[in-house]
Amino acid sequence: MRRTMSTPLPKAPALELESSLGRSCDVLSAPDASSFASYPASWYFFGPSSSVQKPGGSPVSRQLAGERVVVYRGADGVLRALDAHCCHMGADLAGGEVEGNCICCPFHGWQYDGDGRCVMVPSGAPPPFARQGVHPVVERDGCIFVFRGSSLQAFPLPTFSALPREGLVPGRPFRFDGPWPWYVTFANGFDIQHMTCVHDRKLLGEPIVEELGFHGRRLRYRTEVCGRSLADRALRAFVGTEVDVTIDFWGGTMAWVIARFRHATSYVLITFDPRDNDTTHLQLVPFQRNTLWNRSPIGRLSLELRRLLTISFLRHDLDDLGEVIYRPGTLVEADRNLIQAYRWLADLPAVEPESTG
Ligand code: FES
């Protein structure tokens, strides 16, 4: 059951913090940086379906939550995801080939099925240790997602809070690295104050945060587009001045954004993947309704335009902020939503390997 958890906030344990001026302020305490998992157990965006399109085609590997994962499509068209580094001598299976529904290592030809079992070693019988880790993989709306963590940590793949009847088609992902830890990058979405200073948005009414169970939070707010940039002027001229935003945040790794303007609705997925303590790899995937028109060349062009407008919006964070340092003791009453977000993120479990016992 959902519970509105902020604005107004329920009574929660509070701390008296001394500010640098010696005044005390009653704020929720934000967790220490050591409380956050290095890699949250969650769903990670692997890439568009087109990156692993053809049954039996070339496998592809990517870094996800600190490990390399290979995804391939068997001859039956089904996707499989395994640890990319071969358990023999560590070669990347993405350099190998798909044979039937198995993947073959490029180095010495060991062959693994979709359950990670080694089913063939050219030089003899597979040794007992010969096994690859397996990861849940889901393909939806033209995108591939991989869960990193044990089966005990798994939860269903989330999606947008509302979906059009026709479903969605994705546009080209936009990838960039943010020079901030994953929890700072992710919690930025809850920092409503920065909408005014960084993005030239005027907040209309109070933002609302709801719990979506243990792994999710929903943020809703309404803003007015006030900026003088070309992108903002185009928005006001063609789709409207005010926008209702609903963002479903999941697992520390995904933000499903719906922005409803008067004359258009925009769907964007933003994904987060920690690269090290200070860097987060972000991917932005725009979507639009899966109609005949939207699949036409002109429809694809309009999706490209939405992509550019969204990049232009997020660019302000990248270009204007520089290094953002997590200092829990400096957060103030106006940062309440942000502090709540940090407390939630600190509770999220770290990736655990699947138990083989
Ligand atoms: S490293 Fe893969 S078979 Fe040897």
Boltz pocket constraint, residues with backbone or C-beta under 6 A from the ligand:
constraints:
  - pocket:
      binder: B
      contacts: [[A, 86], [A, 87], [A, 88], [A, 89], [A, 90], [A, 91], [A, 105], [A, 106], [A, 107], [A, 108], [A, 109], [A, 110]]
      max_distance: 6.0
